[in-house]
Amino acid sequence: MEKILITGAAGQLGLELTNALITKYGAKNILASDINSKSAEKFQSVKFISLDATDSDKIKELVVSEGITQIYHLAAILSAKGEDNPLFTWDLNMKSLLGVLEAAREYKLKVFWPSSIAVFGKDTPRENTPQNPGMVPTTVYGISKQAGEQWCNYYATKFNVDVRSIRYPGLISYSAEPGGGTTDYAVDIFYKAKENKKYTCFLSEDTRLPMMYMPDAVRATLNLMEAPGTAIKTRTSYNISGISFTPRELSEAIKEHIADFKISYQPDFRQDIADTWPKSINDEVAQKEWGWTPEYNLQQMTADMLKNVKLKS
Ligand code: AKB
């Protein structure tokens, strides 16, 4: 039986993946962790521990004491927030990954680790971005994800560690808000649309970015982790495509439900980051190797978000 440790379980992706893993493997086989001990309240049905993901000794200790067989290592600082403190971001993102990979080598664990479209940069073709183009990332988060992909590939080829990864686009969900990303506007906008029918966007109206609705992202992750090892030929990280849209197109989709919704634009430093990222992603390799295909389009995602977003009291 699998026993799964999740780091960064209280984050936007963490909460949803934890729930999906509980459904798949049963609550008693899941150990949720996050650095913030207050996050415990988010995990009623599953064991939770407060864990600094850079503490590699503690991770190894847990692997032994809890009989862990898989780690979903999600803890990281994202693109926009990472720029506030580049060295700390590098340290946290890399140290935690290397600790997990070492534990995986020693105890033969299976690992999932998220990469990001932030690995791409100014030299990358921005339309239909291929799996292996030139990549010179422009944020410390992107640099850490790019280097992390190489480390994953190294551990997979040199030590036979079964580590699998996806380059997520911007993720959109209603259970937990994202924290510190360049794509966060695509979640914030739904809260503001429901709260007071207007939103000031920190990206310009025509900034097209790759995004994905959370149910697709969770399904992609589980499908990748379930695929036979022989099918997984890419051990850096897989491109996957969902929905690409601009803030203007998203606002138009919202207006189909809230006719008097208004959007204005005040681009800030996040615009410079977005301008180096792809507009759309080519995911032929993921399609071919493990059968990836998205389900949600812009209209379906928008209707579902507006139905489910709950305003904070
Ligand atoms: C961010 O904007 O930093 C993240 C990402 C695309 O990895 N959502």
Residues whose N, C-alpha, C, O or C-beta is under 5 A from the ligand:
A	BS01	AKB	L78 S79 A80 S116 I117 A118 Y168 P169 G170 L171 G180 G181 T182 T183
